[in-house]
């Protein structure tokens, strides 16, 4: 019987630890900032890593039954669904969960507070500019650190009178 089901207590433990572990991991990733995820959003990262780890654990650990592993999957996927659902329907939840883009360079000036808050340096910004074909910062109007940790460059020619505020960016 232990192959498919050990006990209701074990399932409850997986449920409680799964919810608490998920919340802890999302909060830690959220606190650690945009650069930690680099191209993944927090939810993709949590689900991908947690599902892989859970799968490995319940396959290799003989004390974890299939039902417990499936319950862990259900908890992770369920939490993903609930958080996504709440984020779409609640501005306050969305503000807590989602990072916002940061303007880190504007009008030939590095925005020191944004750079410090975002944990990037001038060298990373300049490297991004070079990677996108700009040998220096002279033709760049703005650089934005996006929510996925990547940089977007707005050249002076692309701006053409548009204000960055329409993008909802803050410095």
Residue pairs with C-beta under 8 A, 6 or more apart in sequence:
2 65
3 65
3 66
4 65
4 66
4 67
5 65
5 66
5 67
6 63
6 65
6 67
6 68
10 65
10 67
10 68
11 67
11 68
11 71
14 68
14 71
14 72
14 75
15 71
15 75
18 71
18 72
18 75
18 76
18 79
19 75
19 79
21 50
22 46
22 50
22 75
22 76
22 79
23 79
25 46
25 50
26 42
26 43
26 46
26 83
26 97
29 36
29 37
29 42
29 45
29 46
30 42
30 96
30 97
30 99
33 99
33 117
33 118
33 119
34 99
34 102
34 118
34 145
34 146
34 147
34 148
34 149
35 118
35 119
35 120
35 145
35 149
36 149
37 45
37 148
37 149
38 148
38 149
38 150
39 148
39 149
39 150
40 48
40 148
41 147
41 148
42 97
43 80
43 83
43 84
46 76
46 80
47 76
47 77
47 80
50 76
51 73
51 76
51 77
54 69
54 72
54 73
54 76
55 69
55 73
57 64
57 69
58 64
58 65
58 66
58 68
58 69
58 72
59 69
83 97
86 93
86 97
87 93
87 94
87 97
87 98
88 94
98 147
99 147
100 147
100 168
100 170
101 144
101 145
101 146
101 147
101 152
101 167
101 168
101 169
102 114
102 117
102 118
102 144
102 145
102 169
102 170
102 171
103 111
103 114
103 142
103 143
103 144
103 145
103 164
103 169
103 170
103 171
104 110
104 111
104 114
104 115
104 118
104 120
104 125
104 143
104 144
104 145
104 151
105 111
105 125
105 137
105 140
105 142
105 143
106 141
106 142
106 143
106 164
106 171
107 141
107 142
108 137
108 138
110 122
110 125
111 171
113 171
114 145
114 171
115 121
115 122
115 125
118 145
120 145
124 151
125 143
125 151
126 136
126 137
128 143
128 151
128 153
129 136
129 137
129 140
129 143
129 153
132 153
134 140
134 153
134 155
139 155
139 156
139 157
140 153
140 154
140 155
140 156
141 154
141 155
141 156
141 158
141 159
142 153
142 154
142 159
142 164
142 169
143 151
143 152
143 153
143 154
144 151
144 152
144 153
144 154
144 167
144 169
145 151
146 152
154 164
